[in-house]
Amino acid sequence: MNYVVKAFMDKTDGKVYFAGDCYDGERTEELIGLGYVQDDKPKKKTRVKKTTE
């Protein structure tokens, strides 16, 4: 499940989502990019290896 950060109305179904609601629609990636929805699975952080010369 993805959580709504800012309230918005979904243009595909016309439903209004408020902050704190769960969103599992078809536009998830687009809304995450716009900042309306927070991804429930954070991306893995990679470490940068320090090299000495």
N, CA, C and O atoms as a MOPAC input file, in Angstrom:
PM7 MOZYME 1SCF
protein

 N      0.82800 1    -1.18100 1     0.00000 1
 C      0.00000 1     0.00000 1     0.00000 1
 C      0.87800 1     1.25100 1     0.00000 1
 O      1.93400 1     1.28700 1     0.63100 1
 N      0.43100 1     2.24500 1    -0.70000 1
 C      1.11400 1     3.53300 1    -0.74400 1
 C      0.26500 1     4.54400 1     0.01200 1
 O     -0.96400 1     4.50200 1    -0.04600 1
 N      0.92800 1     5.45300 1     0.72200 1
 C      0.22000 1     6.41100 1     1.55100 1
 C      0.19500 1     7.78200 1     0.90500 1
 O      1.19300 1     8.23500 1     0.34500 1
 N     -0.95800 1     8.44300 1     0.98500 1
 C     -1.15000 1     9.76900 1     0.41400 1
 C     -0.50100 1    10.80200 1     1.32800 1
 O     -0.72400 1    10.80800 1     2.53900 1
 N      0.31300 1    11.68000 1     0.72300 1
 C      0.99500 1    12.72800 1     1.47200 1
 C      0.22400 1    14.04100 1     1.35300 1
 O      0.07300 1    14.76300 1     2.33900 1
 N     -0.26600 1    14.35700 1     0.14400 1
 C     -1.05500 1    15.56800 1    -0.10600 1
 C     -2.38600 1    15.15100 1    -0.71300 1
 O     -2.43800 1    14.22200 1    -1.51900 1
 N     -3.45000 1    15.82700 1    -0.33500 1
 C     -4.78400 1    15.51200 1    -0.84200 1
 C     -4.86200 1    15.79000 1    -2.34100 1
 O     -4.29200 1    16.76600 1    -2.82900 1
 N     -5.57400 1    14.92500 1    -3.06800 1
 C     -5.77000 1    15.09700 1    -4.50600 1
 C     -7.00800 1    14.33000 1    -4.94300 1
 O     -7.50800 1    13.46300 1    -4.22600 1
 N     -7.49700 1    14.66900 1    -6.14300 1
 C     -8.59800 1    13.93600 1    -6.73700 1
 C     -8.04200 1    13.15300 1    -7.91300 1
 O     -7.43400 1    13.73200 1    -8.81300 1
 N     -8.24200 1    11.85500 1    -7.91400 1
 C     -7.73500 1    11.00000 1    -8.98200 1
 C     -8.54000 1    11.24600 1   -10.25100 1
 O     -9.76900 1    11.17800 1   -10.24700 1
 N     -7.83000 1    11.53200 1   -11.33000 1
 C     -8.51900 1    11.86200 1   -12.57200 1
 C     -9.10600 1    10.63000 1   -13.26500 1
 O     -9.94600 1    10.77700 1   -14.15300 1
 N     -8.68600 1     9.42300 1   -12.88300 1
 C     -9.22100 1     8.23600 1   -13.53400 1
 C    -10.56500 1     7.80000 1   -12.96000 1
 O    -11.44600 1     7.36500 1   -13.70200 1
 N    -10.72700 1     7.91500 1   -11.63200 1
 C    -11.99200 1     7.48000 1   -11.03000 1
 C    -12.76400 1     8.59600 1   -10.33600 1
 O    -13.90200 1     8.38300 1    -9.92000 1
 N    -12.16300 1     9.79800 1   -10.20100 1
 C    -12.84700 1    10.93200 1    -9.60300 1
 C    -12.92400 1    10.89800 1    -8.08600 1
 O    -13.56000 1    11.75800 1    -7.47600 1
 N    -12.27700 1     9.90500 1    -7.47000 1
 C    -12.29900 1     9.78300 1    -6.01900 1
 C    -11.28600 1    10.74500 1    -5.40500 1
 O    -10.19400 1    10.93900 1    -5.94100 1
 N    -11.66300 1    11.35000 1    -4.26400 1
 C    -10.77800 1    12.26700 1    -3.55900 1
 C    -10.02500 1    11.48100 1    -2.49200 1
 O    -10.62400 1    10.75700 1    -1.69600 1
 N     -8.70700 1    11.63400 1    -2.48800 1
 C     -7.84900 1    10.99400 1    -1.49600 1
 C     -7.27700 1    12.07600 1    -0.59100 1
 O     -6.79400 1    13.10100 1    -1.07200 1
 N     -7.33100 1    11.85200 1     0.70600 1
 C     -6.82000 1    12.80800 1     1.68300 1
 C     -5.52000 1    12.29300 1     2.27600 1
 O     -5.22200 1    11.10200 1     2.19500 1
 N     -4.74000 1    13.19900 1     2.87700 1
 C     -3.46800 1    12.82500 1     3.49600 1
 C     -3.70400 1    11.72700 1     4.53000 1
 O     -4.59400 1    11.84200 1     5.37200 1
 N     -2.91500 1    10.68100 1     4.46400 1
 C     -3.04600 1     9.55100 1     5.38000 1
 C     -3.82100 1     8.38700 1     4.80500 1
 O     -3.76500 1     7.28400 1     5.34900 1
 N     -4.55300 1     8.60700 1     3.69900 1
 C     -5.28300 1     7.51900 1     3.06300 1
 C     -4.31300 1     6.58300 1     2.35400 1
 O     -3.16500 1     6.94400 1     2.09300 1
 N     -4.78000 1     5.38500 1     2.04800 1
 C     -3.99400 1     4.43200 1     1.27000 1
 C     -4.40700 1     4.53400 1    -0.19400 1
 O     -5.59400 1     4.63000 1    -0.50400 1
 N     -3.42700 1     4.51400 1    -1.08900 1
 C     -3.70900 1     4.58100 1    -2.51800 1
 C     -3.10600 1     3.36300 1    -3.19300 1
 O     -1.92100 1     3.07500 1    -3.02600 1
 N     -3.92200 1     2.64800 1    -3.95600 1
 C     -3.42300 1     1.49100 1    -4.69400 1
 C     -4.00300 1     1.48100 1    -6.11200 1
 O     -4.37900 1     0.43400 1    -6.64000 1
 N     -4.06500 1     2.65400 1    -6.70400 1
 C     -4.59500 1     2.78200 1    -8.05800 1
 C     -3.56300 1     2.47700 1    -9.12400 1
 O     -2.48300 1     1.96100 1    -8.83800 1
 N     -3.91500 1     2.80500 1   -10.35800 1
 C     -3.03800 1     2.47700 1   -11.48500 1
 C     -2.01500 1     3.56800 1   -11.79100 1
 O     -1.11500 1     3.33700 1   -12.59800 1
 N     -2.11900 1     4.74300 1   -11.17800 1
 C     -1.20000 1     5.85800 1   -11.44400 1
 C     -0.17600 1     6.04600 1   -10.33200 1
 O      0.30400 1     7.15900 1   -10.12000 1
 N      0.15900 1     5.00000 1    -9.63500 1
 C      1.02300 1     5.09800 1    -8.46200 1
 C      2.36400 1     5.75400 1    -8.76600 1
 O      2.75900 1     6.69300 1    -8.07500 1
 N      3.06700 1     5.27800 1    -9.78600 1
 C      4.40000 1     5.80800 1   -10.09800 1
 C      4.33800 1     7.29400 1   -10.45800 1
 O      5.20500 1     8.06900 1   -10.05400 1
 N      3.32300 1     7.68500 1   -11.21000 1
 C      3.16500 1     9.09400 1   -11.59200 1
 C      2.94000 1     9.97100 1   -10.36000 1
 O      3.54100 1    11.03900 1   -10.24000 1
 N      2.08500 1     9.52700 1    -9.45400 1
 C      1.76300 1    10.30300 1    -8.26700 1
 C      2.92100 1    10.35900 1    -7.27700 1
 O      3.07100 1    11.34700 1    -6.55800 1
 N      3.74100 1     9.31300 1    -7.23200 1
 C      4.94200 1     9.34400 1    -6.39700 1
 C      5.89000 1    10.40600 1    -6.93900 1
 O      6.47600 1    11.16900 1    -6.17000 1
 N      6.04300 1    10.45900 1    -8.25600 1
 C      6.90000 1    11.45500 1    -8.87400 1
 C      6.42100 1    12.87600 1    -8.65200 1
 O      7.23700 1    13.79100 1    -8.54600 1
 N      5.11500 1    13.07900 1    -8.57900 1
 C      4.54500 1    14.40600 1    -8.35700 1
 C      4.52300 1    14.79200 1    -6.87700 1
 O      4.27000 1    15.95100 1    -6.54500 1
 N      4.78400 1    13.83600 1    -5.98900 1
 C      4.83900 1    14.13100 1    -4.56500 1
 C      3.52100 1    14.00300 1    -3.83100 1
 O      3.40800 1    14.46100 1    -2.69400 1
 N      2.51900 1    13.39100 1    -4.44800 1
 C      1.22400 1    13.21300 1    -3.78500 1
 C      1.15600 1    11.92400 1    -2.98700 1
 O      0.39000 1    11.82500 1    -2.02800 1
 N      1.94900 1    10.94000 1    -3.37600 1
 C      1.90400 1     9.62900 1    -2.74000 1
 C      3.31700 1     9.24000 1    -2.32500 1
 O      4.28200 1     9.52600 1    -3.03300 1
 N      3.43100 1     8.58000 1    -1.16400 1
 C      4.72200 1     8.11800 1    -0.67200 1
 C      4.83100 1     6.62600 1    -0.93100 1
 O      3.90200 1     5.86900 1    -0.65000 1
 N      5.95800 1     6.20900 1    -1.46300 1
 C      6.20100 1     4.79900 1    -1.75200 1
 C      6.35300 1     4.03200 1    -0.44300 1
 O      7.07900 1     4.46200 1     0.45300 1
 N      5.66600 1     2.89600 1    -0.33700 1
 C      5.74300 1     2.10800 1     0.89300 1
 C      7.01100 1     1.27700 1     0.96400 1
 O      7.41100 1     0.85300 1     2.04800 1
 N      7.64900 1     1.03900 1    -0.16900 1
 C      8.88800 1     0.26700 1    -0.19800 1
 C     10.02500 1     1.19300 1    -0.60100 1
 O     10.21200 1     1.45300 1    -1.78900 1
 N     10.78400 1     1.69500 1     0.36100 1
 C     11.87400 1     2.60400 1     0.00600 1
 C     12.92800 1     1.90300 1    -0.83400 1
 O     13.15800 1     0.70200 1    -0.69600 1
 N     13.55200 1     2.66100 1    -1.69100 1
 C     14.60000 1     2.11900 1    -2.55100 1
 C     15.79500 1     1.71900 1    -1.70700 1
 O     16.06800 1     2.32000 1    -0.66800 1
 N     16.50300 1     0.69500 1    -2.16500 1
 C     17.70300 1     0.26800 1    -1.45700 1
 C     18.79800 1     1.29000 1    -1.66900 1
 O     19.01800 1     1.76600 1    -2.78300 1
 N     19.47800 1     1.61900 1    -0.59200 1
 C     20.58700 1     2.55100 1    -0.67900 1
 C     21.85900 1     1.75400 1    -0.94000 1
 O     22.09500 1     0.72600 1    -0.30600 1
 N     22.65600 1     2.22100 1    -1.85300 1
 C     23.90700 1     1.55700 1    -2.14300 1
 C     25.05100 1     2.34100 1    -1.54400 1
 O     25.01400 1     3.57000 1    -1.48900 1
 N     26.03100 1     1.65400 1    -1.11300 1
 C     27.19900 1     2.29500 1    -0.52900 1
 C     28.25400 1     2.48400 1    -1.60600 1
 O     28.40800 1     1.65100 1    -2.50000 1
 N     28.96400 1     3.57400 1    -1.50800 1
 C     30.06200 1     3.82900 1    -2.41400 1
 C     31.33600 1     3.39600 1    -1.72700 1
 O     31.63900 1     3.82800 1    -0.61500 1
 N     32.08000 1     2.53300 1    -2.40400 1
 C     33.32500 1     2.06000 1    -1.82100 1
 C     34.39900 1     3.12700 1    -1.96500 1
 O     34.58600 1     3.70600 1    -3.03500 1
 N     35.09100 1     3.37000 1    -0.87600 1
 C     36.19000 1     4.32200 1    -0.91400 1
 C     37.44900 1     3.55700 1    -1.33000 1
 O     37.76500 1     2.49600 1    -0.79000 1
 N     38.13600 1     4.11600 1    -2.28100 1
 C     39.36500 1     3.48300 1    -2.72900 1
 C     40.54300 1     4.39700 1    -2.40600 1
 O     40.42800 1     5.62300 1    -2.44300 1
 N     41.64400 1     3.79200 1    -2.09900 1
 C     42.85600 1     4.56900 1    -1.84000 1
 C     43.86600 1     4.25100 1    -2.93900 1
 O     43.98800 1     3.11200 1    -3.39000 1
 N     44.55300 1     5.24900 1    -3.33800 1
 C     45.52200 1     5.04300 1    -4.40700 1
 C     46.92300 1     5.05100 1    -3.91500 1
 O     47.85500 1     4.88800 1    -4.70300 1

